[in-house]
Amino acid sequence: MARIVKFVRAAPIAVSVGRETKYLCGCGLSAIHPYCDGSHELATLEDPGKLYWYDTDGNCHELPDNFHKIRGE
């Protein structure tokens, strides 16, 4: 089943356990989810007020606002 998942971060989330720090994907674009692979660099040009989706080649597409309250809390 396909689903839309809203990610609002354009950067990874640092998590430290003991002396080790891991970076978790915050943008949803990582190929090694839940870990960051640097794919968030694709999201740096996104407008925070718009909704986007990425195809399997990493191409960005803007979505029309047809999803009630998906951009809000």
TIDO-223713 format. One record per residue (C-alpha): residue number from 1; residue in three letters; x, y, z. Coordinates in Angstrom, 1 decimal. Layout:
N
{NUM,Ala,{X,Y,Z}},
...
END
This chain:
73
{1,Met,{0.0,0.0,0.0}},
{2,Ala,{1.3,3.5,-0.9}},
{3,Arg,{1.1,6.2,1.7}},
{4,Ile,{2.1,9.8,2.1}},
{5,Val,{4.5,10.5,5.0}},
{6,Lys,{5.2,14.1,6.0}},
{7,Phe,{8.8,14.9,6.9}},
{8,Val,{9.5,18.4,8.0}},
{9,Arg,{13.2,18.3,8.6}},
{10,Ala,{15.8,18.9,6.0}},
{11,Ala,{18.7,17.7,8.2}},
{12,Pro,{19.6,14.5,10.1}},
{13,Ile,{18.9,14.0,13.8}},
{14,Ala,{22.1,13.3,15.8}},
{15,Val,{21.6,10.5,18.4}},
{16,Ser,{24.4,9.8,20.9}},
{17,Val,{24.6,6.5,22.9}},
{18,Gly,{27.7,6.4,25.0}},
{19,Arg,{30.6,7.6,22.9}},
{20,Glu,{29.0,6.7,19.6}},
{21,Thr,{26.9,9.2,17.6}},
{22,Lys,{24.6,8.0,14.8}},
{23,Tyr,{22.6,10.3,12.5}},
{24,Leu,{19.0,9.4,11.8}},
{25,Cys,{17.3,10.5,8.6}},
{26,Gly,{15.0,13.5,9.2}},
{27,Cys,{14.0,14.2,5.6}},
{28,Gly,{12.7,10.7,4.6}},
{29,Leu,{15.0,10.5,1.5}},
{30,Ser,{17.7,8.2,2.8}},
{31,Ala,{18.2,4.9,1.0}},
{32,Ile,{19.5,3.4,4.3}},
{33,His,{16.6,4.5,6.5}},
{34,Pro,{16.5,5.0,9.5}},
{35,Tyr,{20.1,6.2,9.1}},
{36,Cys,{21.2,9.3,7.1}},
{37,Asp,{23.0,8.9,3.8}},
{38,Gly,{23.3,12.6,2.9}},
{39,Ser,{20.2,12.6,0.7}},
{40,His,{18.9,15.6,2.7}},
{41,Glu,{21.0,17.7,0.4}},
{42,Leu,{18.3,17.3,-2.1}},
{43,Ala,{15.8,19.0,0.2}},
{44,Thr,{17.9,22.2,0.7}},
{45,Leu,{16.0,24.0,-2.2}},
{46,Glu,{12.5,23.1,-1.0}},
{47,Asp,{10.2,25.9,0.0}},
{48,Pro,{9.0,25.2,3.6}},
{49,Gly,{5.4,26.1,2.7}},
{50,Lys,{5.1,23.6,-0.1}},
{51,Leu,{4.7,19.8,-0.4}},
{52,Tyr,{7.0,17.7,-2.5}},
{53,Trp,{7.6,14.1,-3.5}},
{54,Tyr,{10.7,12.4,-4.9}},
{55,Asp,{10.7,9.7,-7.6}},
{56,Thr,{13.0,6.7,-7.5}},
{57,Asp,{15.6,8.7,-9.5}},
{58,Gly,{15.7,11.4,-6.8}},
{59,Asn,{13.8,14.0,-9.0}},
{60,Cys,{11.7,16.5,-7.0}},
{61,His,{8.1,17.2,-7.8}},
{62,Glu,{5.8,19.7,-6.2}},
{63,Leu,{2.4,18.5,-5.1}},
{64,Pro,{-0.7,20.5,-5.4}},
{65,Asp,{-2.4,21.2,-2.0}},
{66,Asn,{-5.1,18.5,-2.2}},
{67,Phe,{-4.4,17.0,1.1}},
{68,His,{-6.4,18.6,3.9}},
{69,Lys,{-4.2,19.8,6.8}},
{70,Ile,{-1.1,17.9,5.6}},
{71,Arg,{1.0,21.0,6.0}},
{72,Gly,{-0.3,22.0,9.3}},
{73,Glu,{-0.4,20.5,12.8}},
END
